[in-house]
Amino acid sequence: MNVEVKLFAVAKQLSGTESISVELPADATVEELREAISEQHAELRDITARAMIAINAEYVNNKASVPADSEIALIPPVSGG
């Protein structure tokens, strides 16, 4: 399945876009989503492991499944002074 991942903060800056498309198997988990983002969008590799993932406006852990047609967000750690 193909999912759209919304990007915020530094992830948005690194990719130069507000969202990315990621190809996943139909029964993918959030952990597999992280791996796919890192493989398919190398510019996001460094922050993907530390970022929070939200599905349908709820933070999820790495074992959660990624439903088709869900709203997915990659939210990098907050930094600054």
N, C-alpha and C positions, 0 to 999 in steps of 0.2 A: 504494500500500500504506500501511497505517497501522502505525507503530512506536511502541513505548513507550520513553521515554528516562528513565533513572533520574537523579536530581539529588542533588548533594552540596553541603555547606557553604553558601556565599552564594547559589548557584543555588537551593537548596532553600528558603532563607529568602526570597528575592525572589519565588518563585512560590507559596510557602505550601503546597507539596505535595512528596511524595517522588518523583513521576514525572509526566511529561507525555506526551500523545499528539501525534504529528506525522504529517501526511499527506505522503507522498513518491511520486514515480513509481517504478515497479517496478525500474528499473535505476539508482537514485540512488547518488551518491557521497557521501562524508563532507562534501565542500564544499557539495553541495546540501542535505544535512542541516542544516549550520550556517545556511544561508540560510533554510531552512524554519522552523527554530526561531526565528530572529530575526523573521520575518514573522508567524508564528502565535502567538508568545509574546513580545510586545514587552517585557515586564518583564525578559527575559533577553538582550536585544539587546546591551547593553554588554559582557557577559562572554563571550558565545558565541564571538567571534572569538579570544579569548585562552585559552579553556578547552581541555583535552585531551579527546579523544573515545576511548573504549574500546569495542570490539566483542568480545563473548565473552571479556572479561577481558584483552584485549590492546590496547595503544595503537595507533592507526592514523593514517595521514596523510590529507590531504584528497583524495587520488586513489583511496583504497580504496573498494570498493563496499560498500553496506549491504545485507546479505542479509536476506530476510524471516525472521521468527521468531528474530532474533538478540537477544542481551542488549546493550543500548546504555547507556553511561553518559557523562554530561557532567560533567567534573571541573574545576572552576575552579582558577586558580592559587592556590597556598598563600600566605597573607599573615599578618601579625601580628608580634608581637615577643617 
